[in-house]
Amino acid sequence: MNRTIIAGIGSYVPDNVVTNEELTQFMDTSDKWIQERTGIKERRYVRRFEQTTATIGAEAAKIAIERAGITAGDIDFVIFATLSPDYFFPGCGVLVQRILGLKDVGALDVRNQCSGFLYGLSIADQFIKTGMYKNILLIGAEVHSYAMDFSTRGRNVSVIFGDGAGAVILQPSPDQERGILSTHLHSDGADAEVLSMPNPGFHAGAHRPEWRPPIPPQKYGGIFITQDLLDKEDFYPYMDGQAVFKKAVVKLPEVVQEALNANDYQPRDLALLIPHQANLRISQFVQQALKLNDDQVFNNIQKYGNTTAASVPLALCEAWEKGLVKEGDLVCLAAFGSGFTWGSALLKW
């Protein structure tokens, strides 16, 4: 059976750099406050009304395609991971297919937030190994800056997130010493609302006064767009940061160790761990839990903030460009986020 290899990788970040100091113009915060809690110094925001999640994803894809030594016409499947699509529907997969002028290939959208890229990678791995596709374009991209609450009320969320995109071309290889060794996916929806954007939603028929939802919306989401909701501006993302932190620092080391155990490796064997760039403090905790040295963990959240589905490919691309990922290296990718969902992938470069 063939292995799945990353034949090309690319990334794109907007040229609009937004520092912590700039955010103090809109909210009661400080550079020191943000860095102490997140490690973030700056992030990137797209140009309003000019760039979207699909367009920046396409820019990253163009680089990955070129580095893979193929053309857009060789792509036979597209997977697009994001929590910030251009439209409620259709998804960004078909938009990228249109932008890049691809053939009428299949396009799949993955809505697993911070772990979306890893879920997409696992899906692509199965398609490649079965021989169904030979050139899969996998993109993780986000535009958060359009949906943040840039006020003191929303600072705990808005200071964390940034915009960016990463993409890979996945291909089969007969070389059993290279490629994806295994992927591991998990979820736990018990506390889904602690990191969520529950409003606004809708129910079919909600415009009829006599209509009532079959399930109480206050329990399961799907709140109507009402004047009260608009007056309270209750339509921004919500995050209980402490709850997320406590879960992440348990599940991330577990899922990394799971990948290592499945392939008879130890943490000391890792050339590089690339964790989801959620919070520098989480990454440092994971590093300590696995007893990894500084050279074994790559972080770039300081420059880009949390780019959710884009963070793993964006970090992987930058590490590769810096020469930190070399042929034969054992690399682990891991992510944890809203849902909760989490996962890991172990690969030989």
Wavefront OBJ file of the C-alpha trace (Angstrom):
o trace
v 0.000 0.000 0.000
v 1.239 3.477 -0.862
v 2.051 6.062 1.756
v 0.639 9.580 1.592
v 3.337 12.238 1.263
v 3.251 16.016 1.354
v 4.565 16.800 -2.129
v 4.203 20.565 -1.849
v 3.392 23.096 0.840
v 2.490 26.763 0.779
v 1.170 29.508 3.035
v -0.219 33.004 2.791
v -0.681 35.747 5.353
v -2.075 39.218 4.608
v 0.402 42.093 4.560
v -1.663 44.053 7.094
v 0.191 43.622 10.409
v -1.823 44.523 13.527
v 0.187 44.910 16.720
v -1.055 44.619 20.276
v -0.505 48.340 20.681
v -2.913 49.067 17.829
v -5.658 47.077 19.564
v -5.440 49.425 22.565
v -7.156 52.036 20.383
v -10.357 49.971 20.500
v -10.322 48.224 23.868
v -8.927 48.400 27.374
v -5.857 46.200 26.971
v -2.078 46.433 26.678
v 0.792 44.735 24.923
v 1.950 43.340 28.282
v -1.506 41.973 29.148
v -1.842 40.161 25.808
v 1.688 38.745 25.755
v 1.493 37.465 29.327
v -1.729 35.558 28.633
v -1.188 34.368 25.058
v 2.371 35.020 23.910
v 1.014 36.947 20.914
v 2.803 40.110 19.768
v 0.996 40.738 16.477
v -1.359 39.179 13.956
v -2.445 39.705 10.340
v -5.798 40.977 9.078
v -7.043 40.797 5.496
v -7.905 43.895 3.466
v -11.606 44.487 4.034
v -13.883 43.967 1.034
v -10.902 42.743 -1.008
v -9.896 39.400 0.517
v -11.852 36.428 1.809
v -11.152 33.011 3.285
v -11.381 31.453 -0.185
v -9.086 33.976 -1.858
v -6.294 33.695 0.709
v -6.689 29.912 0.678
v -6.221 30.013 -3.094
v -3.011 32.044 -2.691
v -1.540 29.411 -0.369
v -2.675 26.684 -2.769
v -0.892 28.270 -5.730
v 2.414 28.085 -3.860
v 1.834 24.475 -2.786
v 0.945 23.476 -6.359
v 4.096 25.085 -7.757
v 6.329 23.472 -5.115
v 4.783 20.073 -5.845
v 5.808 20.432 -9.476
v 2.288 19.981 -10.806
v -0.357 22.211 -12.372
v -3.851 23.084 -11.204
v -5.140 20.711 -13.864
v -3.542 17.786 -12.026
v -5.625 18.296 -8.868
v -8.279 15.606 -8.599
v -9.846 16.471 -5.219
v -10.110 19.507 -2.928
v -10.538 19.577 0.850
v -11.048 22.955 2.515
v -10.988 23.313 6.317
v -12.312 26.514 7.899
v -14.693 27.880 10.517
v -15.002 31.201 8.665
v -16.345 30.406 5.177
v -17.152 33.167 2.711
v -20.803 32.123 2.693
v -23.018 30.125 5.034
v -23.277 27.938 1.933
v -21.807 26.945 -0.460
v -18.482 26.143 1.169
v -15.068 27.467 0.255
v -14.040 24.268 -1.535
v -16.031 25.077 -4.669
v -14.973 28.723 -4.518
v -11.309 27.705 -4.623
v -12.116 25.262 -7.409
v -13.503 28.230 -9.349
v -10.675 30.625 -8.477
v -7.962 28.169 -9.516
v -9.834 27.030 -12.611
v -9.740 23.377 -11.606
v -11.594 20.684 -13.498
v -14.982 19.643 -12.137
v -13.341 17.683 -9.337
v -14.923 16.936 -5.975
v -14.693 19.529 -3.230
v -15.204 18.735 0.450
v -15.553 21.279 3.259
v -14.463 20.397 6.796
v -15.954 22.303 9.743
v -13.839 21.085 12.643
v -12.452 24.461 13.619
v -8.941 24.301 15.121
v -8.500 20.606 14.309
v -10.004 20.982 10.831
v -6.717 20.642 8.970
v -5.863 17.421 10.796
v -9.309 15.988 10.111
v -8.851 16.921 6.456
v -5.390 15.356 6.426
v -6.780 12.101 7.799
v -9.537 12.039 5.176
v -7.068 12.744 2.383
v -4.775 10.001 3.664
v -7.540 7.415 3.270
v -8.337 8.568 -0.275
v -4.670 8.419 -1.282
v -3.989 5.018 0.292
v -6.982 3.429 -1.423
v -5.841 4.801 -4.784
v -8.961 6.893 -5.310
v -7.046 10.159 -5.846
v -3.457 11.038 -6.734
v -3.226 14.814 -6.177
v -5.325 16.158 -3.317
v -5.289 19.847 -2.475
v -5.859 20.357 1.254
v -6.314 23.914 2.524
v -6.731 25.368 5.996
v -7.681 29.055 5.925
v -9.365 31.594 8.179
v -10.529 35.191 8.177
v -11.385 36.005 11.784
v -11.073 39.770 11.598
v -14.528 40.154 10.013
v -16.310 38.632 13.021
v -14.498 39.886 16.133
v -15.898 42.137 18.836
v -13.283 44.887 18.944
v -14.401 46.292 22.265
v -13.296 45.763 25.851
v -16.175 43.313 26.255
v -14.782 41.061 23.530
v -11.066 41.441 24.166
v -10.529 37.962 25.649
v -11.368 36.525 22.237
v -10.486 39.250 19.750
v -6.856 39.721 20.826
v -6.119 36.053 20.125
v -7.219 35.464 16.548
v -5.669 36.361 13.206
v -6.115 35.693 9.492
v -4.027 33.353 7.344
v -3.915 30.259 5.158
v -1.852 27.139 4.591
v -2.096 24.440 1.927
v -0.518 21.119 0.980
v -0.542 18.830 -2.024
v -0.862 15.181 -1.006
v 0.301 12.371 -3.263
v 0.896 8.597 -3.082
v 4.411 7.222 -2.707
v 5.624 3.604 -2.691
v 8.403 4.586 -0.280
v 7.412 3.062 3.066
v 10.018 5.189 4.854
v 8.211 8.445 4.032
v 4.805 10.001 4.475
v 1.942 9.850 6.936
v 2.428 6.989 9.396
v -0.911 7.368 11.184
v -3.629 9.841 12.134
v -5.720 9.924 15.329
v -9.016 11.795 15.714
v -11.227 12.410 18.762
v -14.179 14.474 19.949
v -16.176 15.245 23.090
v -19.274 17.407 22.734
v -20.169 17.480 26.433
v -18.953 21.072 26.760
v -19.457 22.218 23.186
v -20.715 25.666 24.171
v -17.590 26.773 26.089
v -15.994 27.658 22.747
v -18.713 28.425 20.262
v -20.585 30.923 18.128
v -24.191 29.860 18.809
v -25.924 32.958 17.430
v -27.376 33.805 15.085
v -28.896 30.626 13.747
v -32.225 29.947 12.109
v -35.013 27.406 11.860
v -37.045 26.767 8.746
v -40.460 28.327 9.214
v -39.287 30.730 11.909
v -40.972 33.601 10.086
v -44.404 32.212 10.990
v -45.650 33.526 14.365
v -47.405 30.240 15.182
v -44.292 28.153 14.534
v -42.385 26.747 17.490
v -39.079 24.853 17.318
v -39.281 21.133 18.120
v -36.309 21.474 20.492
v -35.884 24.377 22.926
v -33.327 26.634 21.205
v -31.881 27.807 24.521
v -30.702 24.250 25.098
v -29.481 23.221 21.677
v -28.717 26.469 19.846
v -30.479 27.674 16.715
v -31.512 30.999 18.289
v -33.559 33.211 15.992
v -32.224 36.515 14.723
v -34.300 38.845 16.876
v -34.193 42.554 17.603
v -33.153 41.754 21.174
v -30.207 39.733 19.882
v -29.183 42.623 17.633
v -29.595 45.191 20.418
v -27.380 43.148 22.748
v -24.916 42.398 19.921
v -25.087 38.777 21.030
v -23.654 37.361 17.812
v -19.907 37.196 18.493
v -17.806 34.117 19.297
v -17.806 33.018 22.932
v -14.929 31.368 24.756
v -14.410 30.224 28.318
v -10.640 30.450 28.126
v -9.901 28.607 31.369
v -12.110 25.653 30.427
v -10.457 25.387 27.016
v -6.977 25.616 28.538
v -7.658 22.883 31.116
v -8.928 20.462 28.485
v -6.253 21.264 25.896
v -3.282 20.688 28.197
v -4.594 17.181 28.920
v -5.748 16.092 25.465
v -2.876 17.466 23.368
v -0.087 15.519 25.148
v -2.331 12.434 25.138
v -2.961 12.520 21.402
v 0.712 13.147 20.606
v 1.693 10.189 22.775
v -1.035 8.119 21.111
v 0.536 8.729 17.697
v 4.005 7.902 18.987
v 2.835 4.701 20.707
v 1.028 3.546 17.563
v 4.315 3.647 15.667
v 6.713 2.495 18.411
v 8.357 5.863 18.962
v 9.139 7.961 22.032
v 8.940 11.760 22.408
v 12.743 11.934 22.223
v 12.535 10.549 18.658
v 10.623 13.587 17.396
v 12.525 15.995 15.200
v 9.651 18.461 15.506
v 6.247 18.811 17.114
v 3.986 21.379 15.485
v 1.028 22.032 17.776
v -2.012 24.081 16.870
v -1.133 27.687 17.628
v -3.905 28.392 20.130
v -1.927 29.938 22.948
v 1.812 29.938 23.579
v 1.186 28.922 27.203
v -0.623 25.771 26.036
v 2.248 24.862 23.713
v 4.746 25.362 26.521
v 2.683 23.160 28.845
v 2.520 20.406 26.199
v 6.272 20.660 25.664
v 6.872 20.266 29.374
v 4.437 17.339 29.679
v 6.216 15.445 26.883
v 9.679 16.490 28.132
v 10.665 17.968 24.774
v 13.450 20.488 24.340
v 13.003 23.869 22.692
v 14.372 22.638 19.358
v 11.661 19.972 19.161
v 8.669 22.334 19.245
v 7.836 25.010 16.673
v 5.667 28.028 17.502
v 4.810 31.080 15.431
v 1.705 32.301 17.260
v 3.779 35.304 18.348
v 3.554 36.684 14.778
v 0.198 35.435 13.531
v -2.061 34.774 16.499
v -4.468 31.843 16.456
v -5.461 31.127 12.852
v -7.478 28.000 13.824
v -7.652 25.624 10.821
v -4.755 27.457 9.154
v -2.393 27.352 12.125
v -0.897 23.867 11.653
v -0.165 24.142 7.897
v 0.996 27.744 8.336
v 3.455 26.697 11.056
v 4.545 23.576 9.153
v 5.233 25.637 6.042
v 7.275 28.203 7.946
v 9.270 25.496 9.750
v 10.017 23.819 6.412
v 11.047 27.119 4.823
v 13.440 27.730 7.729
v 15.056 24.328 7.172
v 13.728 22.923 10.449
v 11.966 20.050 8.667
v 14.277 17.865 6.613
v 13.974 14.606 4.703
v 13.659 11.656 7.059
v 12.584 13.764 10.038
v 9.880 12.422 12.340
v 7.247 15.170 12.621
v 4.074 15.240 14.695
v 1.152 17.584 14.031
v -1.437 18.058 16.769
v -4.472 20.246 17.357
v -7.267 20.826 19.857
v -10.229 23.141 19.579
v -13.925 23.903 19.564
v -16.271 20.966 19.723
v -14.247 19.759 21.466
v -12.344 17.990 18.716
v -8.684 17.070 18.673
v -6.254 14.952 16.730
v -2.693 14.185 15.696
v -0.755 12.963 12.689
v 2.701 11.391 12.720
v 4.753 11.510 9.544
v 8.205 10.943 8.139
v 9.206 13.871 5.948
l 1 2 3 4 5 6 7 8 9 10 11 12 13 14 15 16 17 18 19 20 21 22 23 24 25 26 27 28 29 30 31 32 33 34 35 36 37 38 39 40 41 42 43 44 45 46 47 48 49 50 51 52 53 54 55 56 57 58 59 60 61 62 63 64 65 66 67 68 69 70 71 72 73 74 75 76 77 78 79 80 81 82 83 84 85 86 87 88 89 90 91 92 93 94 95 96 97 98 99 100 101 102 103 104 105 106 107 108 109 110 111 112 113 114 115 116 117 118 119 120 121 122 123 124 125 126 127 128 129 130 131 132 133 134 135 136 137 138 139 140 141 142 143 144 145 146 147 148 149 150 151 152 153 154 155 156 157 158 159 160 161 162 163 164 165 166 167 168 169 170 171 172 173 174 175 176 177 178 179 180 181 182 183 184 185 186 187 188 189 190 191 192 193 194 195 196 197 198 199 200 201 202 203 204 205 206 207 208 209 210 211 212 213 214 215 216 217 218 219 220 221 222 223 224 225 226 227 228 229 230 231 232 233 234 235 236 237 238 239 240 241 242 243 244 245 246 247 248 249 250 251 252 253 254 255 256 257 258 259 260 261 262 263 264 265 266 267 268 269 270 271 272 273 274 275 276 277 278 279 280 281 282 283 284 285 286 287 288 289 290 291 292 293 294 295 296 297 298 299 300 301 302 303 304 305 306 307 308 309 310 311 312 313 314 315 316 317 318 319 320 321 322 323 324 325 326 327 328 329 330 331 332 333 334 335 336 337 338 339 340 341 342 343 344 345 346 347 348 349
